[in-house]
């Protein structure tokens, strides 16, 4: 195998060298362009400053000329008025004030012109194209003659009325007229023309300089474009294409679920709003399906998250096989999905699609050698029949989904009945939170009997909910609502205390009730909580461990904490508690599980017992279960016996223990003594010392078990 190269390939060096050279040239070009731009800016700034000064000089010169003309006219008017004996002095006085204001304004203008001349002399362009000394002489001579004129005007206004009348009656107007028509007029004319010419010249100079600088800048830009920017643009164009592809991929990822490659919640919300806007414009309806997987958490807990991921991929594949390419399929939660079906507003077609979705998802699939089963609850709603806004549509679809989840593996399209059911389920869920604290959970008992003699061997405890307004509720009405392990634990604790209290009462009355089974959920078996709960109830009521039995379902084999559960069961066995495997044949039990877990009983599920006499396959399965339990040294208990034919069939197979409506229905603890212990011919009467069932005599304290997990009675 060749060793990897220790140095990068030449192409890498060439690319890096090209990038470095481009960078150097770019920096040089940028510096030159910056200097040219700076020079252009400075030139424009200097030219504009010079032009502004020239404009202001032109304006001030013109204003000075106008004010000079006004002063000459005002002075002539004063002299004429002074020479006229008919004009009183109070009329001349305001005229004198106007002359003073004009003189002051002319002197202020002269100062402004001197300031502007100084600023103009400092301008760079003015120094480059400086005017000749003759123009300076004109400015100086104008200022001198103007100042002389202002002085004569001041002497006139400062003289008394009589003096002006006497001195300027004849020659004063001639003096001012000659002065006004002389050199001053020619100087003003020269200055104004010169200022205008310099202003135009400054603009022309600025244009020439800016044109030269811009030509140089354009040359640099063309050269830089030819040798730097065009190659760079080609590379940038290529990079832009890669960037656009990358952004497109990112946008796809941002709107796609990474595991299933379905759309995510953000895309679903956007698509839903788009369809609602389209409906408001063209009136085209659409449909919405919400899908929630049943018992998905159990698969995660039992097989781990890889199995959960495989389940989600199975569901995604099922969706793609059912829906159209333009339908929006989105995963909006861990095990929650939403599907938008544009332009589907036919209820019959919608129902068929919803049913097909539920059926397709419910198919089995393989994962690491295990056969996994999953089902889904589907709720649907249509626009505009059920809602026309986003919040309303989601709400009614949720109501339909909730109705479907009450039975699992079902599709429900929204209607008023679904709303009523949802409200009822919501009220029950809220009441369940406080049911244990209000002692509303009660225990009913169903006897377990010997098939040979009919004598009772023990009881199975079944929970009921004594609702304050709805009365006694069976487990099927409230157990699906108990998804919180804390609520399940509180209910199991209430069942355990109720069982121990009834056992103590029966024992004190002299009866031999036998062990009563309590079903412990998985959450109480993975730690010491279940053991401590039963130990506390037993010690509180002064009972023996043999008075209690424990039942578990086959789900324990799927839980990732199966080893912890086995340790808890072993601890129960050490204290003399019988362990039963409930609903045998419906779950995932294997021969290894039956070998390794400390079970004393296998309970055949009522689904097989009901098919006795109807299905030969079920009968063969029951026969195999009875033989298997006998060969493993475990008792076999048949649940749900309702007919004598079922009883006789099981007796022929050698099954010894049974329970069902044929023997007794579940009853409250207060009726057990009268209806069972004291009933004529009933086994287990007061102070019974001997059981006639062969199964009972063949074992010790582990001979019977019953369960107390809340479940629907037989």
C-alpha positions in Angstrom: 0.0 0.0 0.0 1.6 3.3 -1.0 2.3 5.9 1.7 0.2 9.1 1.6 2.1 12.1 0.1 3.8 14.2 2.6 3.3 17.4 0.7 0.3 19.0 -1.0 0.0 18.5 -4.8 1.3 21.2 -7.2 -2.2 22.3 -8.0 -2.7 23.4 -4.4 0.5 25.5 -4.6 -0.5 27.0 -7.9 -3.9 28.0 -6.6 -2.3 29.5 -3.5 0.3 31.3 -5.5 -2.3 32.7 -7.8 -4.4 33.9 -4.9 -1.4 35.6 -3.3 -0.4 37.3 -6.6 -3.9 38.5 -7.2 -3.9 39.8 -3.7 -0.7 41.8 -4.2 -1.8 43.2 -7.5 -5.2 44.0 -6.1 -3.6 45.9 -3.2 -1.4 47.9 -5.6 -4.3 48.7 -7.9 -6.4 49.6 -4.9 -3.7 52.0 -3.6 -3.3 53.7 -7.0 -7.1 53.9 -7.4 -7.4 55.3 -3.9 -4.8 57.9 -4.6 -6.4 58.9 -7.9 -9.8 59.0 -6.2 -8.4 61.1 -3.4 -6.7 63.4 -5.9 -9.9 63.8 -7.8 -11.8 64.5 -4.7 -9.2 67.1 -3.6 -9.2 68.8 -7.0 -12.9 69.0 -7.1 -12.9 70.3 -3.6 -10.3 73.0 -4.3 -12.0 74.0 -7.6 -15.4 74.2 -5.9 -13.9 76.3 -3.1 -12.3 78.6 -5.6 -15.5 78.9 -7.6 -17.5 79.6 -4.5 -15.1 82.4 -3.5 -15.1 83.8 -7.0 -18.9 83.8 -7.0 -19.0 85.5 -3.6 -16.6 88.1 -4.8 -18.7 88.7 -7.9 -21.8 89.0 -5.8 -20.2 91.3 -3.3 -18.7 93.5 -6.1 -22.1 93.8 -7.7 -23.7 94.7 -4.4 -20.9 97.2 -3.7 -21.5 98.8 -7.1 -25.3 99.0 -6.4 -24.8 100.5 -3.0 -22.3 102.9 -4.4 -24.9 104.1 -6.9 -27.5 104.4 -4.1 -25.0 106.4 -2.0 -24.3 108.8 -4.9 -28.0 109.3 -5.5 -28.8 109.7 -1.8 -26.0 112.3 -1.5 -27.2 114.3 -4.5 -30.7 114.2 -3.1 -29.5 115.6 0.3 -27.5 118.4 -1.4 -30.5 119.4 -3.5 -32.8 119.2 -0.5 -30.3 121.4 1.5 -30.2 124.0 -1.3 -34.0 124.2 -1.5 -35.3 126.7 1.1 -38.8 125.2 0.9 -37.8 121.8 2.3 -37.7 121.7 6.1 -34.8 120.1 7.9 -36.9 117.3 9.5 -37.4 115.8 6.1 -33.6 115.8 5.4 -32.7 114.1 8.7 -34.0 110.6 7.7 -32.2 110.9 4.4 -29.0 111.5 6.4 -29.6 108.3 8.4 -30.0 106.3 5.2 -26.7 107.7 3.9 -25.0 106.6 7.2 -26.4 103.1 6.8 -25.3 102.9 3.2 -21.8 104.0 4.1 -21.6 101.4 6.9 -22.8 98.7 4.5 -20.2 99.7 1.9 -17.4 99.5 4.4 -18.7 96.1 5.7 -18.7 94.9 2.1 -15.2 96.1 1.6 -14.1 94.1 4.6 -15.8 90.9 3.2 -14.1 91.5 -0.1 -10.7 91.8 1.6 -11.4 88.5 3.5 -12.4 86.7 0.3 -9.4 88.0 -1.5 -7.2 86.6 1.2 -9.0 83.2 1.0 -8.7 83.2 -2.8 -4.9 84.0 -2.6 -4.5 80.8 -0.4 -6.3 78.6 -2.9 -4.0 76.1 -4.7 -5.5 76.6 -8.2 -5.4 80.4 -7.7 -1.7 80.3 -6.9 -1.1 78.1 -10.0 -2.9 80.5 -12.3 -2.4 83.7 -10.4 -3.6 87.0 -12.0 -1.1 89.7 -13.0 0.0 92.7 -10.9 -2.2 95.1 -13.0 -5.4 93.5 -11.5 -4.0 94.0 -8.0 -3.5 97.7 -8.8 -7.1 98.0 -10.0 -8.3 96.5 -6.7 -6.1 98.9 -4.7 -7.1 102.0 -6.6 -10.8 101.1 -6.4 -10.6 100.7 -2.7 -8.7 104.0 -2.4 -11.1 106.0 -4.5 -14.1 104.4 -2.9 -12.8 105.2 0.6 -12.2 108.8 -0.6 -15.8 109.0 -1.9 -17.1 107.6 1.5 -15.1 110.3 3.4 -16.6 113.1 1.3 -20.1 111.7 1.8 -19.5 111.6 5.6 -18.4 115.2 5.6 -21.6 116.2 3.9 -23.8 114.4 6.4 -21.8 115.6 9.3 -22.1 119.3 8.2 -25.0 121.4 9.6 -28.0 122.2 7.4 -27.0 125.8 6.9 -23.5 124.8 6.0 -24.6 122.3 3.4 -27.0 124.9 2.1 -24.4 127.6 1.9 -21.4 125.5 0.7 -23.1 123.1 -1.8 -25.8 125.2 -3.2 -24.0 125.6 -6.5 -21.0 123.2 -6.9 -21.8 120.2 -4.7 -24.0 118.3 -7.2 -21.4 118.9 -9.9 -18.6 117.5 -7.6 -20.5 114.3 -6.9 -21.6 113.7 -10.4 -18.0 114.1 -11.7 -16.8 111.7 -9.0 -19.5 109.1 -9.8 -18.9 109.2 -13.5 -15.1 108.9 -13.2 -12.6 106.2 -12.4 -14.9 104.4 -9.9 -17.4 103.4 -12.5 -14.6 102.0 -14.7 -13.0 100.2 -11.8 -16.2 98.6 -10.8 -16.8 97.4 -14.3 -13.3 95.9 -14.6 -13.6 94.1 -11.2 -17.0 92.6 -12.1 -15.8 91.4 -15.5 -12.6 90.0 -14.0 -14.4 88.1 -11.2 -16.8 86.5 -13.7 -13.9 85.5 -15.9 -12.0 84.0 -13.0 -15.0 82.0 -12.0 -15.4 80.6 -15.5 -11.7 79.9 -15.6 -11.8 78.1 -12.3 -14.5 75.8 -13.6 -12.6 75.1 -16.8 -9.4 74.4 -14.9 -11.3 72.0 -12.6 -12.8 70.2 -15.6 -9.4 69.7 -17.2 -7.8 68.4 -14.0 -10.8 66.1 -13.2 -10.9 64.8 -16.7 -7.2 64.0 -16.5 -7.6 62.3 -13.2 -10.7 60.4 -14.3 -8.8 59.2 -17.4 -6.0 57.9 -15.3 -8.5 56.2 -12.9 -10.3 54.6 -15.9 -7.0 53.4 -17.3 -6.1 51.8 -13.9 -9.6 50.3 -13.6 -9.4 48.9 -17.2 -6.1 47.3 -16.5 -7.1 46.0 -13.1 -10.3 44.5 -14.7 -8.4 42.9 -17.5 -5.7 41.3 -15.4 -7.4 41.0 -11.9 -11.1 41.4 -11.8 -12.2 39.4 -14.8 -10.3 36.2 -13.7 -11.6 36.9 -10.2 -15.1 37.3 -11.4 -14.9 33.9 -13.2 -13.8 32.3 -10.0 -16.4 34.2 -8.0 -19.1 33.1 -10.5 -18.1 29.5 -10.0 -18.0 30.0 -6.2 -21.5 31.7 -6.4 -22.9 28.6 -8.2 -21.5 26.4 -5.4 -22.8 28.8 -2.8 -26.3 28.8 -4.4 -26.3 25.0 -4.5 -25.1 24.9 -0.9 -27.8 27.4 0.2 -30.4 25.4 -1.7 -29.2 22.3 0.1 -29.3 24.2 3.5 -32.9 25.4 2.7 -33.9 21.8 1.9 -32.3 20.6 5.2 -34.0 23.4 7.1 -37.4 22.3 5.8 -36.7 18.5 5.9 -36.6 16.0 8.8 -33.1 14.6 8.9 -34.2 11.0 9.8 -37.2 10.4 7.5 -36.5 12.9 4.7 -40.0 14.1 5.1 -40.9 17.8 5.5 -40.6 19.3 9.0 -43.0 21.4 11.1 -41.7 24.7 9.7 -42.4 23.7 6.1 -45.8 22.3 7.1 -46.8 25.5 8.7 -45.7 27.5 5.6 -47.6 25.1 3.3 -50.7 25.2 5.4 -50.8 29.0 5.3 -50.2 28.9 1.5 -53.2 26.6 1.0 -55.4 28.7 3.2 -54.5 31.8 1.2 -55.1 30.0 -2.0 -58.5 28.9 -0.7 -59.4 32.5 0.2 -58.6 33.5 -3.4 -60.0 30.7 -5.6 -62.2 28.7 -3.1 -60.3 25.4 -3.6 -60.5 23.3 -0.5 -58.0 20.8 0.9 -57.7 18.2 3.6 -55.5 17.7 6.6 -54.5 14.4 8.3 -52.8 14.2 11.7 -51.1 10.8 12.5 -49.9 9.7 15.9 -48.1 6.4 16.4 -49.5 4.1 19.0 -47.1 2.8 21.7 -44.1 4.2 20.0 -42.5 4.9 23.4 -42.7 1.2 24.3 -40.7 0.3 21.2 -38.0 2.9 22.1 -37.9 1.7 25.7 -37.9 -2.0 24.7 -35.6 -2.1 21.7 -33.8 1.2 22.0 -33.7 4.3 19.8 -32.4 2.4 16.7 -35.6 0.5 16.7 -37.5 3.7 17.1 -35.7 5.2 14.1 -36.4 2.1 12.0 -40.1 2.4 13.0 -40.2 6.0 11.8 -38.5 5.0 8.5 -41.1 2.3 8.1 -43.9 4.9 8.6 -42.3 7.3 6.2 -42.1 4.6 3.5 -45.8 3.8 4.2 -46.7 7.4 3.7 -44.9 7.6 0.3 -46.7 4.5 -0.9 -50.1 6.1 -0.1 -49.9 9.8 -0.9 -49.3 11.7 -4.1 -46.1 13.5 -5.0 -47.7 16.9 -4.5 -49.1 16.1 -1.1 -47.2 17.6 1.8 -46.0 14.9 4.3 -44.4 16.3 7.4 -43.0 15.0 10.7 -44.0 17.6 13.2 -43.0 15.8 16.4 -41.3 12.7 17.7 -44.0 10.3 16.6 -46.4 12.8 15.1 -47.0 13.4 11.5 -49.2 15.8 9.4 -50.3 15.5 5.8 -51.8 18.2 3.6 -53.8 17.0 0.6 -54.3 19.9 -1.8 -57.6 20.1 -3.7 -59.0 17.1 -1.9 -62.5 18.0 -0.6 -64.4 14.8 -1.2 -65.3 13.2 2.1 -65.6 9.7 0.8 -62.2 9.8 -0.8 -60.7 11.4 2.2 -62.1 8.6 4.5 -60.7 5.9 2.2 -57.3 7.5 2.3 -57.3 7.9 6.0 -58.2 4.2 6.5 -55.6 3.2 4.0 -52.9 5.1 5.9 -53.8 3.4 9.2 -53.8 0.0 7.5 -50.5 0.5 5.7 -48.7 1.6 8.8 -50.0 -1.4 10.8 -48.1 -3.9 8.7 -45.2 -5.8 10.3 -41.6 -5.1 9.6 -38.2 -6.6 10.5 -35.5 -5.0 12.6 -32.3 -6.9 13.6 -34.1 -10.2 13.5 -37.1 -9.1 15.4 -40.6 -8.6 14.0 -41.9 -5.2 15.1 -45.5 -4.1 15.0 -46.7 -0.6 15.0 -50.1 1.0 14.6 -51.3 4.6 14.2 -54.2 6.8 15.2 -55.3 9.1 12.4 -57.4 12.2 12.6 -58.6 14.3 9.7 -60.4 17.6 8.9 -61.3 19.3 5.6 -61.4 22.9 4.4 -64.0 24.4 4.2 -66.4 21.9 5.7 -64.8 21.8 9.2 -62.8 25.0 9.4 -61.4 27.8 7.2 -58.6 29.2 9.4 -55.3 27.7 10.6 -56.1 27.5 14.3 -59.6 26.1 13.8 -58.4 23.5 11.3 -55.6 22.2 13.6 -58.0 22.2 16.5 -60.7 20.1 14.8 -58.1 17.7 13.4 -56.7 17.3 16.9 -60.1 16.5 18.2 -60.5 13.8 15.5 -57.1 12.4 16.4 -58.0 12.3 20.0 -61.1 10.4 19.3 -59.0 7.9 17.2 -56.5 7.5 20.0 -59.2 6.3 22.4 -59.4 3.1 20.4 -55.9 3.0 18.7 -55.2 1.9 15.2 -58.2 3.8 13.9 -58.9 6.7 11.5 -61.5 9.3 12.4 -62.6 12.3 10.4 -63.9 15.2 12.5 -67.5 15.4 13.4 -69.5 16.6 16.4 -69.4 13.2 18.1 -65.6 13.4 18.1 -65.8 16.8 19.8 -68.1 15.5 22.4 -65.8 12.5 23.0 -62.8 14.8 23.3 -64.5 17.0 25.9 -65.4 13.9 27.9 -61.9 12.5 27.7 -60.4 15.9 28.7 -62.7 16.0 31.8 -61.8 12.4 32.7 -58.0 13.2 32.3 -58.3 16.2 34.6 -60.3 14.2 37.2 -57.7 11.3 37.1 -55.0 13.6 38.5 -56.8 13.7 41.9 -58.5 10.4 41.8 -56.0 8.6 44.0 -55.9 11.5 46.5 -59.7 11.3 46.8 -59.7 7.5 47.3 -61.8 7.0 44.2 -60.0 3.9 43.0 -61.8 0.7 44.3 -60.8 -2.9 43.9 -63.0 -5.7 42.6 -62.1 -9.4 42.8 -62.5 -12.3 40.5 -61.9 -15.8 41.9 -59.4 -18.2 40.6 -60.7 -21.8 40.9 -59.6 -25.3 40.6 -61.0 -26.8 37.4 -61.4 -30.2 39.0 -63.3 -29.2 42.1 -64.4 -25.7 41.6 -62.9 -24.6 44.9 -61.4 -21.2 45.0 -57.6 -20.8 45.1 -57.1 -17.1 45.2 -58.3 -13.9 43.6 -57.4 -11.5 40.8 -57.7 -7.9 41.8 -59.2 -5.5 39.2 -59.4 -1.8 39.6 -62.4 0.4 39.1 -62.9 4.1 39.2 -65.7 5.4 41.4 -66.2 8.7 39.5 -68.1 11.3 41.6 -70.6 12.0 38.8 -70.3 9.2 36.2 -70.4 6.4 38.7 -68.3 3.2 38.5 -66.1 3.1 35.5 -64.4 0.1 34.0 -60.6 0.2 33.3 -61.2 0.6 29.5 -62.8 4.0 30.2 -59.8 5.6 31.9 -56.6 3.5 31.6 -55.9 4.8 28.0 -55.8 8.3 29.5 -53.1 7.4 32.1 -50.0 8.1 30.2 -48.1 9.6 33.2 -46.1 7.0 35.1 -46.7 9.0 38.3 -50.5 8.5 37.9 -50.1 4.8 37.2 -47.9 4.5 40.3 -50.4 6.3 42.5 -53.2 4.1 41.2 -51.2 0.9 41.8 -50.4 2.1 45.4 -54.2 2.6 46.0 -54.9 -0.9 44.6 -52.2 -2.5 46.8 -53.5 -0.8 50.0 -57.1 -1.7 49.1 -56.1 -5.4 48.6 -54.2 -5.6 51.8 -57.1 -3.9 53.7 -59.6 -6.5 52.4 -57.2 -9.4 53.0 -56.8 -8.3 56.6 -60.6 -8.1 57.1 -61.1 -11.6 55.5 -58.5 -13.1 57.7 -59.8 -11.6 60.8 -63.2 -13.0 59.9 -61.7 -16.5 59.8 -61.6 -17.0 56.0 -58.8 -18.3 53.9 -58.8 -16.1 50.8 -55.6 -17.4 49.3 -53.1 -15.0 47.6 -54.4 -12.0 45.7 -52.5 -11.0 42.6 -51.4 -7.4 42.0 -50.2 -6.5 38.5 -47.1 -4.3 38.7 -46.4 -2.0 35.7 -42.9 -1.8 34.2 -42.2 1.5 35.7 -42.4 0.0 39.2 -40.2 -3.1 38.3 -37.1 -1.3 36.9 -36.3 -0.1 40.4 -37.2 -0.7 44.1 -40.4 1.3 44.0 -42.7 -1.7 43.3 -41.0 -3.8 46.0 -41.1 -1.1 48.6 -44.7 -0.3 47.8 -45.9 -3.8 48.4 -43.6 -4.2 51.5 -45.1 -1.1 53.0 -48.7 -2.2 52.4 -48.0 -5.7 53.8 -46.2 -4.5 56.9 -48.9 -1.8 57.5 -51.6 -4.4 57.6 -49.6 -7.2 59.3 -49.9 -9.6 56.4 -47.5 -12.3 55.1 -45.7 -12.0 51.8 -47.5 -15.2 50.7 -50.8 -13.4 50.8 -49.7 -11.4 47.8 -48.9 -12.5 44.2 -47.5 -10.5 41.4 -48.3 -10.6 37.7 -46.4 -9.0 34.8 -47.1 -8.9 31.1 -44.8 -10.0 28.2 -43.9 -6.4 27.6 -41.1 -6.8 30.2 -39.1 -8.8 27.7 -39.0 -5.8 25.3 -37.9 -3.3 27.9 -34.2 -2.3 27.8 -34.2 -2.7 31.6 -35.3 -6.3 31.5 -32.3 -7.3 33.7 -33.4 -4.9 36.4 -36.9 -6.3 36.2 -35.7 -9.8 36.6 -33.7 -8.8 39.7 -36.9 -7.3 41.2 -38.9 -10.4 40.5 -36.1 -12.6 42.0 -36.3 -10.4 45.1 -40.1 -11.1 45.3 -39.5 -14.8 45.0 -37.0 -14.7 47.8 -39.9 -13.4 50.1 -42.3 -16.2 48.9 -44.3 -14.2 46.4 -45.6 -16.1 43.4 -44.9 -14.6 39.9 -47.3 -15.0 37.0 -46.8 -14.2 33.3 -50.0 -12.6 32.1 -51.5 -12.7 28.6 -49.1 -15.4 27.6 -49.0 -15.9 23.8 -49.9 -12.3 22.8 -46.5 -10.7 23.2 -42.8 -11.3 22.7 -42.0 -14.1 25.2 -39.4 -16.6 24.0 -38.3 -19.9 25.5 -35.2 -18.2 26.8 -37.3 -15.7 28.7 -39.4 -18.5 30.1 -36.2 -20.2 31.2 -34.5 -17.3 32.7 -37.3 -15.3 34.4 -38.6 -16.6 37.7 -42.2 -17.3 36.7 -44.5 -19.7 38.6 -47.5 -19.4 36.3 -48.3 -18.9 32.6 -51.8 -17.4 32.1 -53.3 -18.2 28.7 -54.9 -15.0 27.2 -58.7 -15.0 26.9 -58.4 -14.4 23.2 -57.3 -18.0 22.7 -60.0 -19.4 25.2 -62.8 -17.6 23.3 -61.9 -19.6 20.1 -62.3 -23.0 21.7 -64.7 -25.0 19.5 -64.4 -22.3 16.8 -60.8 -22.3 15.6 -58.7 -25.5 15.4 -55.5 -23.4 15.3 -56.3 -21.7 18.6 -57.0 -25.1 20.2 -53.6 -26.4 19.0 -51.9 -23.3 20.4 -53.7 -23.8 23.8 -52.6 -27.5 23.8 -49.0 -26.5 23.1 -49.1 -23.9 25.9 -50.4 -26.4 28.5 -47.8 -28.9 27.5 -45.1 -26.2 27.6 -46.1 -25.1 31.1 -46.2 -28.6 32.4 -42.8 -29.5 30.9 -41.3 -26.3 32.4 -42.7 -27.1 35.8 -45.0 -24.1 35.8 -48.7 -23.9 36.4 -51.1 -23.1 33.6 -54.0 -20.7 34.2 -56.8 -20.2 31.7 -58.4 -16.8 31.6 -61.9 -15.8 30.4 -63.7 -19.2 30.6 -67.4 -18.6 30.0 -68.8 -22.0 28.8 -68.8 -25.6 30.1 -67.4 -26.7 26.7 -64.3 -24.5 27.3 -64.0 -25.9 30.8 -64.2 -29.5 29.6 -61.7 -28.9 26.8 -59.2 -27.5 29.3 -59.7 -30.3 31.7 -58.9 -32.9 29.0 -55.7 -31.0 28.3 -54.7 -31.1 32.0 -55.1 -27.4 32.8 -55.8 -27.1 36.5 -56.6 -23.4 37.3 -59.0 -21.1 35.7 -61.1 -17.9 36.1 -63.9 -16.4 34.1 -67.6 -15.5 34.1 -68.5 -19.2 34.2 -67.3 -19.2 37.9 -67.8 -15.6 39.0 -67.8 -12.1 37.8 -65.6 -9.5 39.4 -67.2 -8.3 42.7 -66.3 -5.6 45.3 -64.5 -6.7 48.5 -67.7 -6.2 50.6 -69.5 -8.9 48.6 -66.8 -11.5 48.4 -67.6 -13.1 51.8 -71.4 -13.5 51.1 -71.1 -14.4 47.4 -68.1 -16.6 47.5 -66.8 -17.7 51.0 -70.3 -18.3 52.4 -72.0 -19.5 49.2 -73.2 -23.1 49.3 -70.6 -25.5 47.9 -68.0 -22.9 47.6 -64.4 -23.8 48.3 -62.5 -21.6 50.7 -65.1 -21.3 53.4 -64.3 -20.3 56.9 -61.3 -22.1 58.3 -60.8 -24.3 55.3 -57.8 -26.5 56.0 -57.6 -28.6 52.9 -57.8 -27.7 49.2 -59.0 -30.4 46.8 -57.4 -29.1 43.7 -54.4 -31.2 42.7 -52.6 -28.1 41.6 -52.9 -26.7 45.0 -51.5 -29.7 46.8 -48.6 -30.1 44.4 -47.0 -26.8 45.4 -46.0 -24.7 48.3 -46.7 -21.0 48.9 -46.1 -20.3 45.2 -49.1 -22.3 44.1 -51.5 -19.5 43.0 -51.3 -16.0 41.7 -53.7 -13.3 40.7 -53.2 -9.8 39.4 -54.2 -6.4 40.5 -53.2 -4.3 37.6 -56.3 -2.4 36.4 -57.5 -4.2 33.3 -60.8 -5.0 31.7 -62.4 -8.0 33.5 -63.0 -11.3 31.7 
